[in-house]
Amino acid sequence: MMRHALVTGGAGFIGSHLVDRLLAEGWRVTVIDNFDPFYDPAIKEANIKPHLENPNYRLVRADIRDLETLRLELREDYDVIVHLAAKAGVRPSLKDPINYQEVNLQGTRNMLEIARTRNIPQFIFGSSSSVYGVNPNVPWREEEQDLRPISPYALTKLGGERLCQMNCLLGLRVVVLRFFTVYGPRQRPDLAIHKFARLMLEGKPIPVYGDGSSRRDYTYIDDIIQGVRAAMDYTSTPFEVINLGNNRTVSLMEMIRALEETLGIKAELEFLPPQLGDVPQTWADVEKGKQLLRYNPNTVFGQGLKEFAQWLEVLPLR
């Protein structure tokens, strides 16, 4: 029998790649996305263009804050909800914390309500490495109790995790996935690799906040999708929090040099003061994911950048 997945944020970066995988495997997929103008909605429209031709795909243009519309539109049976929709971005959340609370907390509460009332057995929540904040105990492990989020975005993601844990007590199986700096084709244009590559191609300077020593655990999109897909099939325990990272870090300057090599362009650097909300490093311990999900991130950073650059080459500069 064909399985049916409900994917929120399914027109976005991670969501559209997951939909690719599910449709290729023969799933039915219903996607909810409101095409938020946080970045050009035409990018999301391009992401879903091939999906629209598949008879097993259904798109619902709706806001996850609108529970009545969700109840009206989501009347089918689903095997799993993969909840990826969120108001994204650490720095923008400092300017608009109320909206982040409404989307990331109320929206998550609504999706959990849909799962509960529709008796959907499995719920996957897309969280973020930002919940660890400035915790110095790296690499970060899921059982770490000293969480130090320093942005409204991070706090809403941590709040979403708590909502999921509460609903687990009501009988819903939940897997929380903490994503670490995902990159690759279709990456959001506000994220560093995409933003820097565009500026370099346009001959403009790159803003480097701080001294360039900050480090990120860059994780290629295919590795992330492998982890999400495995989480969808996980049934051993009622609630888990699992890191999906790469278990290695790259400094900001190392990332820029790698981009220079990939694009064949020398970057012009503009050094600026550190920005509020930025953490000095992210670093995932992925042993739990390996044990429970057979998660195996194996994409070398340079190869991932090449795949991203090939995708970027066919897009018009905006």
C-alpha positions in Angstrom: 0.0 0.0 0.0 1.3 3.4 -0.9 2.4 5.4 2.1 1.4 9.1 2.5 3.6 11.8 4.0 2.6 15.3 5.0 5.5 17.7 4.7 5.3 21.2 5.9 7.7 23.7 4.3 7.9 21.3 1.4 8.7 23.9 -1.2 11.8 25.1 0.7 15.4 24.0 0.7 15.3 20.9 2.8 11.7 20.2 2.2 11.8 20.1 -1.6 14.8 17.7 -1.5 12.9 15.4 0.8 9.9 15.5 -1.6 12.2 14.5 -4.4 13.3 11.5 -2.4 9.8 10.5 -1.4 8.2 10.7 -4.8 11.1 8.7 -6.3 10.4 6.0 -3.7 6.7 5.9 -4.6 5.2 7.8 -1.7 2.1 10.1 -1.9 3.2 13.5 -0.7 1.1 16.4 0.5 3.0 19.6 1.0 2.0 22.7 3.0 3.8 25.9 2.3 2.8 29.6 2.4 5.6 30.8 0.1 6.7 33.4 2.7 8.4 36.4 1.2 11.3 36.1 3.6 13.2 35.4 0.3 12.0 35.5 -3.3 9.0 33.1 -3.6 10.1 32.4 -7.2 12.9 30.3 -5.8 10.4 28.0 -4.1 8.2 27.9 -7.2 11.3 26.6 -9.1 11.9 24.0 -6.4 8.5 22.5 -6.8 8.1 22.8 -10.5 8.9 19.1 -11.3 6.7 18.0 -8.4 3.6 19.5 -9.8 3.7 17.1 -12.7 3.6 14.0 -10.4 0.1 12.6 -9.7 1.2 11.5 -6.2 1.9 15.1 -5.2 -0.5 17.6 -3.7 0.3 21.2 -2.8 -1.6 23.1 -0.1 -0.8 26.8 -0.1 -1.6 27.6 3.5 -0.1 29.1 6.7 0.6 26.7 9.5 -0.8 29.4 11.9 -4.2 28.9 10.4 -5.6 25.9 12.2 -9.1 26.1 10.6 -7.6 26.0 7.1 -5.3 23.1 8.1 -8.3 21.1 9.4 -10.3 21.8 6.2 -7.5 20.9 3.8 -5.8 18.0 5.7 -8.6 15.4 5.8 -6.7 12.4 4.3 -4.9 9.7 6.1 -1.2 10.2 6.6 1.5 7.9 7.8 3.9 10.6 9.0 4.2 14.4 9.3 7.6 15.9 8.6 7.3 19.4 10.1 10.0 21.6 8.4 8.0 24.8 8.1 9.4 27.7 10.2 10.3 31.3 10.3 14.0 30.9 9.6 17.1 33.0 10.4 18.9 33.9 13.6 19.6 37.6 12.9 16.2 38.5 11.5 14.5 37.0 14.6 16.2 39.7 16.7 14.1 42.3 14.8 10.8 40.4 14.7 10.6 38.0 17.7 6.8 38.1 18.0 6.3 36.8 14.5 8.9 34.1 15.1 7.0 33.0 18.2 3.7 32.9 16.2 5.0 30.8 13.3 7.5 28.5 15.1 5.5 27.9 18.3 1.8 28.3 17.3 2.5 26.7 13.9 4.1 23.7 15.5 1.3 23.5 18.1 -1.2 23.4 15.2 0.6 20.6 13.4 0.8 18.6 16.6 -2.9 19.1 17.0 -3.5 17.8 13.4 -1.3 14.8 14.2 -3.3 14.1 17.4 -6.8 14.5 16.0 -6.1 12.7 12.8 -4.3 9.8 14.7 -1.1 10.2 12.6 1.4 7.8 14.3 4.7 9.5 13.5 5.9 13.2 13.8 9.3 14.4 12.7 10.3 17.9 13.9 13.0 19.9 12.1 14.9 21.6 14.9 18.2 23.4 14.8 21.8 23.3 16.2 21.1 26.9 17.4 19.4 25.4 20.5 22.8 24.6 21.9 23.7 28.3 21.7 27.1 29.2 23.3 27.6 25.9 25.1 31.4 25.2 25.1 31.1 21.5 25.6 31.8 20.4 22.0 31.1 18.3 20.1 27.5 18.8 21.2 25.6 15.7 22.3 21.8 15.4 22.5 21.7 14.7 26.2 23.5 18.0 26.9 21.4 19.9 29.5 23.3 23.2 29.5 21.5 24.7 26.5 22.3 28.4 25.9 20.3 29.7 23.0 21.0 33.4 22.3 18.4 34.4 19.7 14.6 34.3 19.5 14.8 31.9 16.6 16.8 29.4 18.8 14.4 29.8 21.7 11.4 29.1 19.5 13.1 25.9 18.2 13.8 24.8 21.7 10.2 25.6 22.6 9.0 23.5 19.6 11.0 20.6 20.9 9.3 20.9 24.3 5.9 21.0 22.6 6.8 17.8 20.8 7.9 16.1 24.0 4.6 17.0 25.7 2.6 15.5 22.8 4.7 12.4 23.0 3.2 11.9 26.5 -0.2 11.8 24.7 0.7 8.9 22.5 2.4 10.5 19.5 5.8 9.1 18.4 8.2 12.1 17.8 11.7 12.3 16.4 13.3 15.7 16.8 16.1 16.3 14.4 18.7 19.1 15.1 20.1 20.2 11.7 23.6 21.6 11.6 24.3 24.3 8.9 22.8 22.6 5.9 24.2 23.5 2.4 23.9 22.4 -1.2 21.7 23.1 -4.2 18.6 25.2 -3.4 20.1 26.6 -0.3 18.4 29.8 0.9 20.0 32.9 -0.5 20.4 34.5 3.0 22.7 31.7 4.2 26.4 32.3 4.1 27.6 30.0 1.3 24.8 31.1 -1.1 25.1 34.8 -0.1 28.9 34.8 -0.4 28.9 33.0 -3.8 26.4 35.5 -5.2 28.5 38.4 -4.1 31.7 37.0 -5.5 30.0 36.3 -8.8 28.8 39.9 -8.9 32.2 41.3 -8.0 31.0 42.7 -4.6 32.7 42.5 -1.2 31.9 39.8 1.3 30.9 40.9 4.8 33.0 39.0 7.3 31.6 39.5 10.8 34.4 39.1 13.4 37.9 37.8 12.6 36.8 34.9 10.5 37.6 32.3 13.1 34.0 31.2 13.8 33.4 27.6 12.9 30.4 25.7 11.5 29.5 22.0 11.1 28.5 22.2 7.4 26.3 19.3 6.5 25.4 18.5 2.9 21.8 18.3 1.9 21.9 14.6 0.7 23.3 13.5 4.1 20.5 15.4 5.9 17.8 13.8 3.7 19.2 10.4 4.5 18.8 11.1 8.1 15.3 12.5 7.8 14.2 9.6 5.7 15.6 7.1 8.3 13.8 9.1 11.1 10.5 8.6 9.2 10.9 4.8 9.6 12.1 4.9 13.2 9.8 3.1 15.7 11.9 1.8 18.5 11.2 4.5 21.1 8.4 7.1 21.6 10.6 10.2 21.7 14.2 11.0 20.5 16.3 14.0 19.9 19.0 13.4 17.3 21.7 15.5 15.8 22.1 15.6 12.0 25.5 17.1 11.4 28.8 16.3 9.8 30.9 15.8 13.0 33.6 18.2 11.7 34.0 21.9 11.6 35.1 24.5 9.0 36.2 28.0 9.9 34.6 31.0 8.2 37.9 31.8 6.4 38.4 28.2 5.4 34.9 28.3 3.9 35.7 31.4 1.9 38.9 30.0 0.6 37.1 26.8 -0.5 34.5 28.9 -2.3 37.3 30.9 -4.0 38.7 27.6 -5.3 35.4 26.2 -6.3 34.3 29.4 -8.2 37.7 30.4 -9.5 37.2 33.9 -8.1 39.2 35.8 -5.5 36.9 37.2 -2.8 37.1 40.8 -1.6 36.6 40.8 2.1 35.0 43.5 4.2 35.6 42.9 7.9 32.9 44.0 10.3 32.1 43.7 14.0 30.6 40.4 15.2 26.8 40.3 15.0 24.4 39.8 17.8 23.0 36.3 17.9 25.9 34.6 16.1 27.5 31.7 18.0 31.3 31.1 17.8 31.0 27.5 16.7 28.6 24.6 16.0 29.8 21.0 16.2 27.7 17.9 16.2 28.3 14.6 17.9 26.5 12.2 15.5 27.0 8.9 17.3 23.4 8.7 18.4 22.2 9.2 14.8 24.6 6.5 13.6 23.3 4.0 16.2 19.5 4.7 15.9 19.2 5.8 12.2 22.4 4.4 10.6 23.1 8.0 9.8 26.3 8.3 7.8 27.3 11.8 6.6 30.0 11.2 4.0 30.0 14.2 1.7 33.3 15.9 1.6 32.9 19.7 2.0 34.7 20.5 -1.3 32.6 18.1 -3.2 29.4 19.5 -1.7 30.5 23.0 -2.7 31.0 21.8 -6.3 27.5 20.4 -6.4 26.2 23.7 -5.1 28.2 25.8 -7.6 26.9 23.7 -10.5 23.3 24.4 -9.4 24.0 28.1 -8.9 25.5 28.4 -12.5 22.1 27.8 -14.1 20.3 30.4 -12.0 19.9 34.0 -13.0 21.6 36.5 -10.6 18.9 38.3 -8.7 
